[in-house]
Amino acid sequence: MTTPIRTTGQLGPVLRSLRKARGWSQAELGRRVGLSQERISAIESRPEKVNLDTLLTLAMALDAELSIGARVQAATAPASGEQW
């Protein structure tokens, strides 16, 4: 599953979904990466506060990867007088 993330608000639900897909509690994920359950909860609810190193550690534990690429344009600009 590939999920494009363009805002920090989209990151928390993706991390939560990956964790739940493995059947892990927040405490279990925390144990595997050396963080408390409270810290995992904070990351899932406020992912803008997570640093890149921690995010990569979580991704490795969840057997996920971080990928950055150029956005593919899905639509062209509207013609004169048209709206999106």
Buried (B, 14 or more C-beta within 10 A) or exposed (E): EEEEBEEEEEBBBBBBEBBEEEEBEBBBBBBBBEBEBEBBBBBBEEBEEBEEEBBEBBBEBBEBEEEEEEEEEEEEEEEEEEEE
